[in-house]
Amino acid sequence: MLNLLTSTQIRQADSHTISKDQISSIDLMETAAVAFTDIFTNQYPQKSTSISIYCGTGNNGGDGLAIARQLKQRGYSAISVKIARFTDKASPEFDANLKRLAEVDVAPVEIKNDNFEGENAVVVIDALLGTGLSRPVEGYYRALIEFLNKIPAKIVSVDIPSGFCCEDHIDPKAAVIHSDLTITFQLPKINFFFPESGAAINRFEIADIGLDEEFLAGQDSHFKLIRREDVQKILRPRKQFSHKGTFGHGLIVAGSDQTMGAALLCAEACMQTGAGLTTACIPPQGLAGLNARIPEIMAIIRERSFTFTDLEKYNAIAAGPGLGYSEETVKLIKDMVLKSQVPLVIDADALNMLSQRLEWLKKLPDYSILTPHMKEFDRLFGQHNTWWGRVETAKKKAAENQLIIVLKNRYTFIVMPDGKVCINPTGSPSMSTGGMGDVLTGMIVSFLAQGYEPKDAAILGTYIHGYCGENYPGYICPPSALVKNIPIKISEIMGENWL
């Protein structure tokens, strides 16, 4: 998995690369400017596009000056450069690139106060402030950021939006550029994956600037980004002479009179993800629907024939989707928590039962997997004002209780008992519809039933779930459609190895 680093660690990587490769910092800056410009020109290929580049006087501004020169040399004819000269200080790299800019006949305009002129450019490149910022922006910089956010131009930020906090709590009141695109250097910043970043970053692209990969991988970081190659390494091809018993037996405890759809989605996802056998533990009213929609799924009627002496025959158990809150279901979940010998996947109504009986957390089998969305998480562990706070709490609770917590969002955080946070990059806003979580639960329990380690089951289920949704050819991806896509997309990820 890709190490995600703090801004301090990335600066250390810069210094290490400069030393190891025996290059100057201005040469590394030139490499970054070329990488940025390659992506930018692909996004804005029309060379008559009017572009204003706003530069601070630090290294981020130095990047902006080098980018201005690169664009001019590539034939972009409507380039203007504006320097926010709010201090007498400037980095050596900024000064060097300012001299180089004169060689291509671009004369920058200096801004020394808050009397900003009207801006008519179609695209603004934001190179005001970089990752070295240690406090919220105030004064003239704040005024300039607020001015730029009001103009109709598209804004493309260099490395990060100016004023953005790369790690730790994101202050919603902080002045930060609202970028349409951020072209970031080498690695995405940790906070790019937190929901509060949405105001500052509509989308981001990564520009490889050649930092030492071995050094990056060797840094200590709790945050890891899941990549396709990681998933490919975990997935196992099906061997000759395999049979249904090879791939385990998953039990889905779900559904009530009004919410059988959740049980059906969860059970079908378990089957489509590859469990050899799937049994749904459902109320009697759901049997006809189960048989009609998914004849491959076996059924246990909860009120008639379910006993916990049967638990031993299941390789993995999931509970909660559409389960309801009857006295019978509360007792059922309690017995499952106390008596199960295999890790459980706990979702939806079962999570809410846990939130009212926190003593059950300690009794869950080790490496059980909780799959809360934001509100379910806060019911379990208390109200939080920031997502950074939620992730910190998840790290603490996962370690205390030897659990895996799958904290669902656009970018889902998979928090391991050792404190590592694996961030899932796949998914799409088209998946924002009821029932998606039920599908995810079925996928995770399926991988558990097939014999994958709990941490790998959580990674596989989350990544493939998002991959199925982001590749769906429609404005909305209904959960029932996503389920049908699962085996096709698993084969696609594995490539030739699935045979």
N, C-alpha and C positions, 0 to 999 in steps of 0.2 A: 504494500500500500504506500501511497505517496505521503511523505512527511509534510505536514503543514507547520510552518515556523512562525515565530513572532517576528516583529519588525527588527528587533535587536539581532536575532539569529540570522536574518537575511542580510543585514549589514555585515555581520561577521563572515558570511559566505562570500560577499563581495570582496572583502579584504583577503580572505583565503585564496580566492580565485586569482586576484591580482598578483599575490605573492607566488602562488604555484606556477601560473602561466607566464610570469615575468612580463606582465603588461602594465600600463599605467591606468589610473582611474579614468582619465579622459578617453582612453581607448575602449574601456568597458562601457563608458557612457555612449560612445559612438556605436558600439554593437547594439546597445539597447535602443538607441534612436532608429537604427536600421530595422530592427525587429518590429518596433512599434509602427514604423512607416509602411512596412510590408503589409501589415494587417489593415492599417488605416486606408491605404490606397485600394485595397481589395474591397473595402466597405464603401469608399467614396471614389470611384474610378474617374469621374468627370473632372478633368483638369482645370476647368474654368470655375469650379466651385469656389465661392468666396469663403476663406478660412481665416479666422482670427485666433492667434495663439497667445494666451495670457500666461506670463511667466513670473514666478517669484524669483528671488535672487539666490536661492539655495540650489542644491543639486537637481531637484525636480524642475526648477526653472532652467537649469543647464540642459536637461533633457529636452525641454520645450524648444530652446534655441537650436539645438542640434536637429530636432525634428523639422523645424521651420526651414533650415538649410537643406535638409534631405528632400523635402517637398519641392522646394524651389528648383533643386537640381534635377528633379524628376519631371519638371515641366508644369507644375502647378503655378498658375499665373496671377492668382488673386490672393496673395499671402500678406497678412499684416501681423506684426508682433507688438504686443503691449507688455511692458515690464512694470510690475507693481514694485516701485522703488520706495517701500515704506520703512526702510532701514538703510544705514550706511554700509552694513555688512553684506558681503557676497562671497560665495564659495569660489575657490580657484577654478573649478571646472566651469562654473557659470561665466566667469570673466574670460576664460579661454574660448568658450563657444560664442560669446558675444563678439570677440574679435573675428572668429571664423565666419560669423553671419554677415559681416561687412563685405566679405569676399564675393557674396552672391547678390549684392545690391539690395538687401532688405534693411531698411532703416527703421529700427524699433521706436515706438513712442513710449515715453516714460509717464507713469501715473504716480503722483506724489501725494495725493490727498484723495478726498472722497468725491471730487467733482468729476464723476465718470461721464464720458461722452456716450452718446447713443451708439448702440452696436447693431449693425445691419448684416453681419456675416451670416451665411447659411449654417456654417459649422464653427463652433468654438472648441478649441483644444485647451483643456484645463491643465496647466503645468505650474500652478501656483505653489502648492505645498505638498510635500511627500510624506514618507513614513516616519520622519524624524520628529514630527509634532508630538509634544508631550502634554499639551493642555488644550482646552477648547479655544477656538479662534475668536478673537475680539478685535475691536478697533477698526482700522481701515480694511483689513483683510475680511473681517466679517461683513462689512458694508459692501465690499466688492463681490463676495460670494452671493449675498442676497440680491445684488443687482443682476448678476449673471443668471441666477435662477429664474428671474422674471422675464428674460428676453425669449423670443420664440425660436432661437437657434437650437440645433442639435448640439449637445455637449458630449465631447469625448475626453475622458480623463486619462492622464498619464500615470500609470501604476496604481494610484488610488484617487478617488474624488478628494479634492482639497478639503481638509477639515475632518476627514473620516478617521475613526478610531479602528486600528487594525485588529486589536484583541481587547478583551475585557468588555465591561458593560458599555453599550451604545447609548449615549445621552440623546433622547429625542429632541431636546431643545438646542442642541449644538448646531452651529452654522456649518453646513456641509454642502458641497456642490451636488446637485441632482443630475447625475450623468445618465445619458442615454446608453452609452457604451463606455466601459472601463477596459483599457488594454493594460493588463498588469504584467509585471516582469517575473518570469521564471515559475512562480508559484502563486496560486490564489491565496489571498490573505484569509486568516481564520474567520474573521467576522463577515466575510462575503456570504457565508452560509447561514447566518442568523437572520431571522425574519425582519429585525429592525433595520437591516441594511437596505431594504427595499426602496426606501425613499431616496437613497444615494446612488444605488446601482440597479439600473433596469436589466442589464446583462453585462457579462464580462468575457473577454478573450484573453488567452495566455500567450505571451511572447517569450519564447526561449532565448535567453541572453547568454547562455553558455556557462552558467555557474557550475562549479564542481559538483557533480551528481553524488559522488561518494561522500563528500563532506555533508551535503544536504541530508542524505539518508542516515548519516551517523549522528545527527543531532537528536537530543532528547526532546520529544514532543508527545503530548497526550493525544493530539489530534492527527488523525490519519484520513486520507481521502481514498475511498474504494475505487479501484480502476477495473476496467473490463478484464485485463490480464490476470488480476487477482481472482476474479470469479472463475475464469477459465481454468486456473490452476486447482481450484477447489472442486469443481464439478467432475464427477466420475462418469466415464462412458459405461454403457450397459454391456456386460460381457455375454458371450455365447453361453447357452445353457442356464441363463438366469430365468427365474420364474417369479410368480407373485409373492411367494414367501421371501424371496431375496430382498424385496424392497419394503418390507415392514408393514405394520398394521397401525393406522392412525385412527384415534377416536375423537369425534367432534361432539362436545356437549353444548348444545345451542338450541335456539328457537323457542318461541312461545306461540300462543294462538294468533297474536297480531303480528308477529315478527318472524315468521318462518323463512322469509326471504334471506335473512342473515345466515340462518343455518344452511340453507341450500347453497348460497354463494361460498361459504366457508368449506363445506363438504366437497363441493365440486372442485374448488381450487386445490384441495388436498389430493384428490384423485388425479386432476390434470397435471399436477406438479410431479407426480410419479410414485406416490405411495402404492404399494402392491395391493393393499386392502384398505378400505375406508369404511368406518361405521359411524353413523350419526345417531346420537342419543337425543331423541326428540319427543315432544308431546304427541299423543295419539292423533290429534287433528292434522298433524303435518305429514302423516305417512303417505297419503294419496299424492300430495304434491311432490314428495321425495321420489316416489316410484315413477311418477309421470315425467319428471324433469331429468333425474339421474338414476336410471335403473341399475347402474354399476355399484351404487352405494348400498351397503347393508344398514339396517335400522334396529335400534333398541328403543322400545317405548319406555320412557322414564317411569311412569306411574305403575307399570305392570311388572317389568322383568329386569330392571337394572339393579345389580348388587355389586358391591365393591370387591367381592371375591373374584369378579371377572377382570379386575384391572390388570392382572398379571399378563394377560394375553395381548395387551396393547404395547406397542413400542413407543408411542408418543400420544399425548393427550392435549387437546385444546379446549378451552371452556370460555363461554361468555357471550358470543355474538347473539343478540336477540333473546337472551335467556330469560329476562324478566326477574322479578324480585319476590317470588312467592316463598312461603315458608319452606316448601319442598326444595326449591332451587338453592336457597341459602344453606340448607343442611347438606345438599349434594356437594356444593363447592367446599364446604368445611371438611367433609369426609374425604374429598379428593385431596385437599391440601395436606391432611394428616396422614393419609394412607398410601398415596402414590409413591412408587419406587422409581419413577422416571421423571425427568424435568417436564414441567407443565408450561403451556403457552396460555397466558391469562390476558383476556381482552374484555373490553366493553362492560357489560353488566357484572361480570365476575370481578373486574377491577374496582368497580364502584362498591361491591360488597367488601373487598379488601380495605377500601378507604374508611369504612366504618368499623373495621376490626383489624387494626394495624398489627396486633399480636400475631396474626396469621403469617405475616411477612417472614418472620423468623422460622416458621414451620414449613415453608415451601421447600421442596427438594432443591438442592444446590443446582445452580445454572438454569433454573426456571426462567422463562422469558416473559416479561411484561411488555405490552404494546400500547401504551396510552397515547392519546392525543393530548393537546395542551390542557383542556379542562379536566380530563381524567387524571392527568399528572398532578395538577394543583389540588384536586380532591384528595389524592393520596398523600401528598407531601407538603401541603400548605400553599397559600397564595404566593405567587411570584410576580414581580413587576417587569422582569426582563428575562429574555431567553438565555442569556449568559448565566443568570442565577439558576434557572431550571437545570441547565447542563451541570453546573457545579453541584447542585443537590443530587442529581441523578448519579454523578460519580461517587458521591458519599454513600448514598443508599445502596447502590450496586455493590460497593465494597463491603458495607456492613452486613448485607444479607446474602452475599454470594449469588447475586442475580444478574441477568442481562436485561437492560431497560432499552426498549426501542421507542424513542421519543419521536413521534411522527410529526412531520411537517413537509414543506416543499423540499427541503433537504433534511432527511431523517438522520437523527443522531442515535447511533447504536453504542450504548455505554456498557463497557465490560466490567467485570468485577475487579480487574487490576487497574482501573482508572482510565484505560484507553478509550477514546471516543472515535469511532469509525463513522465518517460522514458519507452518506449515500448521495451521489450526484444525480442519479437518474430520476425521472418523473416529469410531470407536466401539469400546468394548471387545468388541463382538460380532465384530469383525474379527480377534480374537486366535486365529488358527488357521493351521496350516501351509499354505503356498501363496500367502498374500496378497502376499508380496514378489515372487514370480514374476509375478503379475498386474501389479504396479506397474512392474516392469522392462519388460514388454511394452507398457504404456501409454506410458511415456517414450520408448522407441525408436520407437513409432508416430508420436508427434508430431515427433520428429527426422526421420523419413522423409518426413513431410508438408511439411518445409521450415521448421519453427519453429526459432528460435534455441535453442541448448542451455539457456540459463537459463529461457526460456519453456517449453520442453518439460518441464523438471524441475518447474516451478511447476504447469503444467497437469496433468501426470500425477499428481502428489501430491495436489493439491486435489480433482480429479475422482474419483480412487481413494477418498479418504476420504468424499467426498460420496455416492458409490454405496453405501458400507458403512453410513454412519450413517442412511441412508434405507431400509435393507432392513427389511422388516416381520417380524423374527424375533429370537429370543434369540441365535442364532448366524447369522452371514452366511458361508456357505461360499464359498470363492473361485470355484468353478465357477458359483455363482449370481450373484455380483457381476459376473463377466465378461459375462453376458447382459444386465446392466442398463446397461452403459457407454453405448451409443449413445442410449438413452432419456434418461439423466441428462444427457448432453452437450446434447441438444436442450432439456431442461428448464432448464438453466443459461442457455443462449443465448436462450431465449424465442422471440419472433417472428423474431429475427435468424438463426435456423438455416436458414431457407428461402432 
